[in-house]
């Protein structure tokens, strides 16, 4: 179970916000919303395909950065 320690003099709403942020980053809130209702096998496949697509886009963006060699830059471009 996740928990947040309320610091001395800290407002409760700030502690709740920290808890909500922690749960959101770990994916607990999303999983809880998903488990509230029945999800058909086809809906599950669609959801997983969408999340895989998003993951692959982010992964591709950071792994496929082509560096331009300094010799390829023409003197007129600088």
N, C-alpha and C positions, 0 to 999 in steps of 0.2 A: 504494500500500500504506500502510495506517495504521500509525503507530508511536507509542510513548511513550518518552520519555527517562527512564531510571532516575536519580533524583537521588542525590547522594552520601549514604550512610547510610540510604537508604530501603529498607524491606523489599521483597522481590520480590513478595510477595502483594499489597501495596498498589499497586504498579505494575501488576500484572495486573488488579486491580480497576478502576484508571483506564482501562486499555485496554478492558476489557469494557464499561464504561460508555460510552466513546467509540464503540465499535462498535454498541452497542445504540441510542444516540441517532441514529446515522446509518442504522440499519435494515439493517446488513450481516448481523448474526446471523440476523435474521428471513428475509432473502433466501436465506442459505445453507441454512437449514433447509428452506425451501420448494423449493429446487432439488435437494435430495437425492433425491427420488422424482418420478416422472412425475405431472403434474397434468393431469387431463382438461380439455377446454375448459369443460365445465359447472362443474367445481370452481373453475376460474379465475374464471368469471363470478360464482359465489357469493361467493368471497373478496373480489373487487373490490367487489361490492355491499355486503357487510358493512362493509368499510373506508370506503366512501363514506358509508354511513349514519352511522358513528361521526363522520367528519369533519363532516358536515352538522349533527349534533346539537351539536357543540362550536361550530361557526360560528354556528348559530342562537342558542345561549345567549348569545354575546357581542355579537351584532349587533341582537337584538330586545329590548333593554332599554328599556322605556317609562318615561320619566321622568314622574313625577306633578307637575303644576304646583302651585305653592304656594297658588294660589287655590282649588284643588280640595279642599284639606284643610280640613275643618270645625273650628271652634275646640274642639269637644268631644273630638276625636280626639287632641289633643296631650297 
